[in-house]
């Protein structure tokens, strides 16, 4: 039943996010194809988050790993087109929240980066006035919290809390951070930051 809840969360989140895009856009014209794509991508994200949660709660490590990998790959669709600007906010924040097996200072740094970049995105994109920008920033923060929580389920370790993976902490961190850094730099280059 929780899987259905995550699917509905993804669908509802996509719909609300599409409304927010209309709110902050200086030229609010949207196509049905674009709206449908957003709804499908976030519904799939919700499904993979639900399946990952289910597998993790059942202790099925292989299924958890499989669901996480599928979810992370398909979840990249959330960062297409205008969503690319959210990648440097969502992924570092999700890592900071999810990876409790990493150093605290690194997790705090990732979350601080995400907050700073999130503020930058809204201030850079919204040119409607102070009050509109303030509302857009508050809404964006809420959206980032929801999407961060969903991606945190995918980025959390597959092993149960307290178990040891056998790799040093710095190796575990590098195995995740280096590929994300490469993708993140690509996204930043595409967005033009």
Backbone as CSV, one residue per row, in Angstrom:
resi,resn,N_x,N_y,N_z,CA_x,CA_y,CA_z,C_x,C_y,C_z
1,UNK,0.813,-1.193,0.000,0.000,0.000,0.000,0.861,1.265,0.000
2,UNK,2.042,1.200,0.663,2.936,2.364,0.666,3.449,2.671,-0.726
3,UNK,3.590,1.632,-1.564,4.055,1.864,-2.932,3.054,2.749,-3.663
4,UNK,1.767,2.460,-3.501,0.724,3.269,-4.134,0.798,4.702,-3.619
5,UNK,1.045,4.868,-2.336,1.192,6.200,-1.763,2.343,6.971,-2.387
6,UNK,3.478,6.292,-2.604,4.616,6.950,-3.245,4.303,7.305,-4.697
7,UNK,3.586,6.432,-5.394,3.195,6.725,-6.776,2.309,7.973,-6.806
8,UNK,1.330,8.024,-5.915,0.439,9.190,-5.851,1.203,10.447,-5.440
9,UNK,2.179,10.287,-4.547,3.023,11.413,-4.165,3.779,11.943,-5.382
10,UNK,4.360,11.041,-6.164,5.087,11.457,-7.365,4.183,12.168,-8.354
11,UNK,2.996,11.628,-8.583,2.049,12.243,-9.516,1.608,13.616,-9.016
12,UNK,1.225,13.697,-7.752,0.799,14.972,-7.189,1.918,15.998,-7.170
13,UNK,3.108,15.538,-6.837,4.263,16.433,-6.817,4.520,16.989,-8.212
14,UNK,4.462,16.125,-9.230,4.664,16.579,-10.609,3.643,17.620,-11.014
15,UNK,2.391,17.418,-10.631,1.329,18.373,-10.970,1.572,19.718,-10.272
16,UNK,1.901,19.680,-8.994,2.163,20.924,-8.266,3.410,21.633,-8.798
17,UNK,4.429,20.852,-9.142,5.650,21.435,-9.684,5.372,22.121,-11.016
18,UNK,4.516,21.522,-11.820,4.149,22.138,-13.099,3.425,23.462,-12.867
19,UNK,2.566,23.520,-11.849,1.907,24.776,-11.500,2.903,25.824,-11.034
20,UNK,3.901,25.395,-10.252,4.937,26.320,-9.792,5.726,26.859,-10.979
21,UNK,6.006,26.005,-11.955,6.735,26.464,-13.140,5.960,27.575,-13.847
22,UNK,4.663,27.423,-13.898,3.822,28.463,-14.511,3.900,29.744,-13.684
23,UNK,3.933,29.610,-12.374,3.978,30.762,-11.477,5.261,31.568,-11.657
24,UNK,6.409,30.887,-11.810,7.686,31.604,-11.888,8.097,31.961,-13.315
25,UNK,7.427,31.412,-14.294,7.824,31.653,-15.680,7.433,33.056,-16.133
26,UNK,8.318,33.679,-16.881,7.983,34.985,-17.447,7.150,34.830,-18.718
27,UNK,7.170,33.644,-19.304,6.346,33.338,-20.480,5.617,32.024,-20.215
28,UNK,4.493,32.058,-19.468,3.832,30.819,-19.018,2.979,30.132,-20.083
29,UNK,3.620,29.603,-21.099,2.916,28.810,-22.102,3.469,27.397,-22.060
30,UNK,2.574,26.432,-21.831,3.010,25.056,-21.680,2.230,24.159,-22.618
31,UNK,2.875,23.093,-23.029,2.214,22.125,-23.908,1.709,20.946,-23.081
32,UNK,0.736,20.248,-23.641,0.241,19.036,-22.991,1.322,17.967,-22.980
33,UNK,2.141,17.931,-24.032,3.222,16.933,-24.091,4.220,17.159,-22.952
34,UNK,4.598,18.414,-22.723,5.527,18.717,-21.641,4.940,18.409,-20.275
35,UNK,3.676,18.773,-20.085,3.002,18.492,-18.821,2.897,16.996,-18.589
36,UNK,2.538,16.255,-19.630,2.428,14.793,-19.519,3.780,14.173,-19.176
37,UNK,4.833,14.665,-19.812,6.171,14.131,-19.549,6.552,14.343,-18.087
38,UNK,6.268,15.525,-17.560,6.587,15.808,-16.159,5.805,14.875,-15.239
39,UNK,4.520,14.703,-15.512,3.697,13.831,-14.671,4.193,12.389,-14.727
40,UNK,4.555,11.912,-15.913,5.035,10.535,-16.064,6.366,10.343,-15.346
41,UNK,7.291,11.277,-15.527,8.621,11.152,-14.928,8.520,11.116,-13.399
42,UNK,7.701,11.993,-12.816,7.605,12.013,-11.356,6.771,10.860,-10.817
43,UNK,5.839,10.360,-11.607,5.104,9.162,-11.196,6.050,7.959,-11.170
44,UNK,6.911,7.859,-12.158,7.909,6.782,-12.189,8.868,6.929,-11.008
45,UNK,9.271,8.165,-10.705,10.123,8.379,-9.529,9.415,7.874,-8.276
46,UNK,8.146,8.224,-8.121,7.385,7.755,-6.961,7.308,6.235,-6.904
47,UNK,7.111,5.595,-8.063,7.050,4.130,-8.120,8.376,3.504,-7.698
48,UNK,9.485,4.006,-8.223,10.779,3.409,-7.879,11.141,3.679,-6.419
49,UNK,10.747,4.830,-5.888,10.974,5.110,-4.471,10.153,4.138,-3.621
50,UNK,8.902,3.913,-4.012,8.059,2.967,-3.288,8.603,1.550,-3.328
51,UNK,9.087,1.124,-4.494,9.651,-0.223,-4.615,10.948,-0.358,-3.812
52,UNK,11.766,0.692,-3.810,12.996,0.675,-3.018,12.667,0.588,-1.530
53,UNK,11.706,1.374,-1.102,11.277,1.352,0.302,10.755,-0.027,0.689
54,UNK,9.949,-0.614,-0.170,9.390,-1.941,0.097,10.497,-2.992,0.206
55,UNK,11.414,-2.991,-0.757,12.506,-3.971,-0.738,13.390,-3.789,0.496
56,UNK,13.675,-2.547,0.860,14.517,-2.285,2.022,13.828,-2.753,3.307
57,UNK,12.532,-2.490,3.450,11.802,-2.909,4.643,11.706,-4.419,4.746
58,UNK,11.685,-5.114,3.611,11.618,-6.577,3.626,12.991,-7.217,3.788
59,UNK,14.048,-6.408,3.742,15.398,-6.936,3.914,15.944,-7.636,2.688
60,UNK,15.352,-7.385,1.535,15.794,-8.009,0.289,16.884,-7.132,-0.336
61,UNK,18.135,-7.395,0.045,19.237,-6.523,-0.360,19.381,-6.426,-1.872
62,UNK,19.320,-7.544,-2.577,19.491,-7.493,-4.040,18.374,-6.693,-4.701
63,UNK,17.137,-6.884,-4.233,16.015,-6.134,-4.790,16.134,-4.654,-4.441
64,UNK,16.665,-4.368,-3.269,16.873,-2.973,-2.873,17.883,-2.312,-3.804
65,UNK,18.994,-2.994,-4.046,20.020,-2.455,-4.947,19.433,-2.261,-6.344
66,UNK,18.707,-3.258,-6.841,18.117,-3.162,-8.178,17.132,-1.995,-8.263
67,UNK,16.268,-1.869,-7.276,15.284,-0.780,-7.291,15.973,0.578,-7.186
68,UNK,17.034,0.654,-6.373,17.775,1.919,-6.241,18.418,2.308,-7.563
69,UNK,19.062,1.364,-8.228,19.738,1.656,-9.490,18.726,2.087,-10.550
70,UNK,17.649,1.335,-10.691,16.616,1.693,-11.669,16.043,3.072,-11.325
71,UNK,15.774,3.304,-10.049,15.221,4.587,-9.629,16.162,5.750,-9.894
72,UNK,17.456,5.552,-9.634,18.412,6.641,-9.871,18.560,6.930,-11.363
73,UNK,18.582,5.894,-12.183,18.713,6.103,-13.627,17.458,6.769,-14.182
74,UNK,16.287,6.215,-13.869,15.049,6.809,-14.370,14.781,8.163,-13.718
75,UNK,15.257,8.345,-12.487,15.081,9.619,-11.803,15.815,10.766,-12.463
76,UNK,16.825,10.455,-13.270,17.528,11.518,-13.989,16.586,12.253,-14.945
77,UNK,15.489,11.605,-15.330,14.492,12.266,-16.174,13.870,13.471,-15.489
78,UNK,13.904,13.510,-14.175,13.370,14.661,-13.430,14.200,15.911,-13.663
79,UNK,15.418,15.730,-14.151,16.329,16.851,-14.321,16.537,17.225,-15.781
80,UNK,15.557,16.891,-16.609,15.635,17.263,-18.022,15.065,18.667,-18.211
81,UNK,15.469,19.324,-19.274,14.989,20.658,-19.649,15.169,21.624,-18.476
82,UNK,14.105,22.319,-18.089,14.211,23.313,-17.012,14.520,22.666,-15.668
83,UNK,14.223,21.379,-15.510,14.518,20.665,-14.279,16.000,20.492,-14.023
84,UNK,16.837,20.745,-15.038,18.286,20.616,-14.869,18.798,21.539,-13.779
85,UNK,18.144,22.666,-13.597,18.587,23.608,-12.569,18.367,23.053,-11.166
86,UNK,17.507,22.046,-11.013,17.247,21.475,-9.688,18.266,20.412,-9.296
87,UNK,18.974,19.852,-10.258,19.939,18.779,-9.965,20.956,19.186,-8.895
88,UNK,21.611,20.365,-9.027,22.609,20.742,-8.016,22.008,21.065,-6.646
89,UNK,20.701,21.166,-6.568,20.053,21.383,-5.286,19.615,20.049,-4.682
90,UNK,18.916,19.241,-5.460,18.276,18.032,-4.953,19.285,16.942,-4.606
91,UNK,20.189,16.624,-5.501,21.091,15.490,-5.284,22.035,15.713,-4.100
92,UNK,22.714,16.870,-3.989,23.547,17.052,-2.791,22.736,17.005,-1.492
93,UNK,21.553,17.624,-1.501,20.724,17.602,-0.286,20.299,16.172,0.045
94,UNK,19.908,15.396,-0.973,19.492,14.008,-0.738,20.646,13.173,-0.199
95,UNK,21.844,13.400,-0.719,23.017,12.689,-0.197,23.283,13.085,1.253
96,UNK,23.166,14.371,1.543,23.384,14.835,2.905,22.386,14.251,3.894
97,UNK,21.157,14.065,3.443,20.121,13.499,4.298,20.261,11.981,4.410
98,UNK,20.513,11.316,3.294,20.440,9.854,3.239,21.684,9.132,3.729
99,UNK,22.842,9.692,3.481,24.079,8.950,3.732,24.575,9.159,5.157
100,UNK,23.870,8.567,6.094,24.230,8.693,7.508,25.523,7.948,7.833
101,UNK,26.026,7.179,6.876,27.283,6.469,7.072,28.481,7.322,6.648
102,UNK,28.243,8.550,6.193,29.316,9.471,5.816,29.627,10.403,6.979
103,UNK,30.742,11.129,6.856,31.122,12.095,7.874,30.059,13.180,7.989
104,UNK,29.841,13.610,9.205,28.833,14.661,9.450,29.189,15.963,8.727
105,UNK,30.470,16.342,8.739,30.872,17.602,8.109,30.585,17.579,6.612
106,UNK,30.768,16.426,5.961,30.493,16.314,4.531,28.997,16.425,4.267
107,UNK,28.197,15.799,5.109,26.739,15.867,4.955,26.242,17.298,5.142
108,UNK,26.775,17.993,6.137,26.387,19.390,6.366,26.807,20.255,5.181
109,UNK,27.996,20.017,4.659,28.490,20.767,3.501,27.585,20.546,2.283
110,UNK,27.179,19.307,2.043,26.292,19.012,0.916,24.945,19.720,1.064
111,UNK,24.393,19.710,2.265,23.104,20.376,2.488,23.257,21.891,2.362
112,UNK,24.340,22.450,2.883,24.576,23.892,2.770,24.718,24.296,1.302
113,UNK,25.447,23.504,0.528,25.576,23.765,-0.905,24.193,23.772,-1.556
114,UNK,23.379,22.776,-1.246,22.057,22.655,-1.851,21.184,23.868,-1.527
115,UNK,21.207,24.308,-0.277,20.403,25.475,0.111,20.888,26.717,-0.640
116,UNK,22.193,26.921,-0.671,22.746,28.081,-1.371,22.411,28.073,-2.849
117,UNK,22.554,26.919,-3.476,22.270,26.842,-4.904,20.773,27.009,-5.167
118,UNK,19.931,26.477,-4.283,18.491,26.639,-4.440,18.079,28.098,-4.397
119,UNK,18.652,28.855,-3.470,18.367,30.291,-3.396,18.847,30.981,-4.672
120,UNK,20.025,30.613,-5.133,20.557,31.193,-6.373,19.624,30.941,-7.558
121,UNK,19.120,29.715,-7.679,18.243,29.367,-8.806,17.012,30.257,-8.824
122,UNK,16.379,30.416,-7.681,15.149,31.223,-7.640,15.464,32.694,-7.880
123,UNK,16.489,33.213,-7.238,16.807,34.626,-7.409,17.238,34.940,-8.832
124,UNK,17.896,33.982,-9.477,18.343,34.183,-10.853,17.184,34.090,-11.848
125,UNK,16.199,33.244,-11.546,15.137,32.985,-12.513,13.928,33.903,-12.364
126,UNK,13.657,34.389,-11.166,12.422,35.137,-10.925,12.674,36.638,-11.047
127,UNK,12.004,37.255,-12.005,12.165,38.696,-12.214,10.811,39.418,-12.131
128,UNK,9.963,38.971,-11.203,8.610,39.508,-11.093,8.435,40.492,-9.946
129,UNK,9.415,40.721,-9.140,9.271,41.612,-7.995,9.594,40.896,-6.697
130,UNK,9.740,41.659,-5.643,10.201,41.128,-4.364,9.209,40.127,-3.766
131,UNK,7.935,40.480,-3.710,6.942,39.597,-3.095,6.801,38.296,-3.894
132,UNK,6.745,38.404,-5.192,6.648,37.216,-6.047,7.867,36.326,-5.849
133,UNK,9.054,36.932,-5.760,10.282,36.172,-5.560,10.274,35.474,-4.204
134,UNK,9.785,36.162,-3.167,9.724,35.562,-1.836,8.791,34.352,-1.825
135,UNK,7.619,34.492,-2.459,6.678,33.370,-2.539,7.293,32.224,-3.342
136,UNK,7.935,32.566,-4.460,8.573,31.539,-5.298,9.653,30.804,-4.519
137,UNK,10.417,31.526,-3.708,11.487,30.912,-2.924,10.931,29.960,-1.860
138,UNK,9.871,30.377,-1.190,9.253,29.513,-0.175,8.678,28.253,-0.823
139,UNK,7.987,28.420,-1.950,7.431,27.258,-2.654,8.544,26.341,-3.151
140,UNK,9.602,26.928,-3.693,10.727,26.137,-4.199,11.369,25.335,-3.071
141,UNK,11.496,25.959,-1.901,12.062,25.250,-0.752,11.198,24.042,-0.394
142,UNK,9.893,24.208,-0.427,8.993,23.083,-0.153,9.126,21.979,-1.179
143,UNK,9.180,22.357,-2.456,9.354,21.363,-3.514,10.678,20.622,-3.356
144,UNK,11.729,21.375,-3.028,13.041,20.745,-2.847,13.025,19.756,-1.683
145,UNK,12.311,20.085,-0.620,12.224,19.170,0.529,11.553,17.853,0.132
146,UNK,10.467,17.944,-0.617,9.755,16.726,-1.038,10.624,15.896,-1.971
147,UNK,11.197,16.537,-2.983,12.008,15.788,-3.953,13.284,15.254,-3.310
148,UNK,13.855,16.009,-2.387,15.032,15.534,-1.661,14.691,14.286,-0.861
149,UNK,13.551,14.303,-0.197,13.133,13.128,0.591,12.942,11.913,-0.306
150,UNK,12.391,12.120,-1.493,12.189,10.983,-2.411,13.533,10.443,-2.901
151,UNK,14.428,11.342,-3.306,15.741,10.876,-3.771,16.576,10.308,-2.621
152,UNK,16.352,10.766,-1.397,17.083,10.228,-0.252,16.791,8.745,-0.063
153,UNK,15.566,8.322,-0.365,15.237,6.894,-0.280,16.092,6.110,-1.276
154,UNK,16.290,6.670,-2.468,17.089,5.981,-3.489,18.580,6.018,-3.170
155,UNK,19.042,7.087,-2.542,20.472,7.252,-2.286,20.931,6.698,-0.947
156,UNK,20.003,6.280,-0.107,20.366,5.689,1.191,21.060,4.348,0.964
157,UNK,21.909,3.947,1.887,22.620,2.674,1.725,21.656,1.488,1.619
158,UNK,22.063,0.493,0.860,21.249,-0.721,0.720,21.338,-1.599,1.949
159,UNK,22.474,-1.528,2.637,22.653,-2.334,3.838,21.849,-1.739,4.980
160,UNK,21.384,-2.565,5.897,20.646,-2.025,7.042,21.524,-1.131,7.902
161,UNK,20.916,-0.176,8.639,21.713,0.701,9.502,22.531,-0.100,10.511
162,UNK,23.764,0.327,10.712,24.633,-0.334,11.679,25.499,-1.437,11.088
163,UNK,25.180,-1.903,9.870,26.009,-2.944,9.265,27.223,-2.300,8.604
164,UNK,28.246,-3.088,8.408,29.493,-2.580,7.847,29.652,-3.129,6.438
165,UNK,29.998,-2.241,5.501,30.123,-2.684,4.114,31.490,-3.276,3.821
166,UNK,32.461,-3.084,4.687,33.795,-3.616,4.447,34.709,-2.616,3.758
167,UNK,34.159,-1.527,3.216,34.973,-0.489,2.581,35.140,0.671,3.555
168,UNK,36.301,1.312,3.504,36.461,2.509,4.340,35.449,3.581,3.946
169,UNK,35.138,4.443,4.870,34.136,5.494,4.659,34.496,6.382,3.473
170,UNK,35.780,6.733,3.313,36.167,7.626,2.228,35.973,6.956,0.870
171,UNK,36.136,5.641,0.799,35.917,4.921,-0.461,34.423,4.911,-0.794
172,UNK,33.579,4.661,0.205,32.128,4.669,-0.024,31.677,6.040,-0.508
173,UNK,32.217,7.090,0.088,31.837,8.446,-0.319,32.297,8.748,-1.741
174,UNK,33.530,8.380,-2.062,34.046,8.654,-3.411,33.304,7.879,-4.494
175,UNK,32.910,6.642,-4.195,32.190,5.842,-5.190,30.871,6.480,-5.598
176,UNK,30.281,7.266,-4.736,29.028,7.934,-5.065,29.276,9.363,-5.530
177,UNK,30.177,10.070,-4.864,30.375,11.491,-5.165,31.035,11.742,-6.514
178,UNK,32.009,10.927,-6.908,32.704,11.192,-8.162,31.789,11.112,-9.388
179,UNK,30.999,10.047,-9.559,30.090,10.049,-10.716,29.065,11.187,-10.649
180,UNK,28.568,11.489,-9.460,27.604,12.584,-9.331,28.257,13.933,-9.621
181,UNK,29.524,14.083,-9.254,30.237,15.319,-9.554,30.368,15.504,-11.062
182,UNK,30.687,14.439,-11.767,30.815,14.517,-13.224,29.468,14.890,-13.851
183,UNK,28.400,14.210,-13.434,27.068,14.533,-13.954,26.682,15.952,-13.564
184,UNK,26.953,16.331,-12.316,26.613,17.667,-11.846,27.328,18.763,-12.622
185,UNK,28.615,18.565,-12.912,29.348,19.541,-13.702,28.791,19.636,-15.123
186,UNK,28.383,18.504,-15.662,27.737,18.520,-16.982,26.438,19.313,-16.945
187,UNK,25.653,19.102,-15.906,24.387,19.842,-15.765,24.670,21.328,-15.624
188,UNK,25.642,21.692,-14.797,25.984,23.110,-14.629,26.435,23.728,-15.941
189,UNK,27.181,22.972,-16.739,27.612,23.486,-18.039,26.428,23.686,-18.977
190,UNK,25.478,22.756,-18.940,24.304,22.863,-19.798,23.427,24.040,-19.379
191,UNK,23.232,24.189,-18.060,22.378,25.264,-17.536,23.052,26.618,-17.774
192,UNK,24.366,26.625,-17.794,25.076,27.858,-18.046,25.468,28.624,-16.799
193,UNK,25.597,27.901,-15.693,25.984,28.560,-14.436,27.482,28.745,-14.412
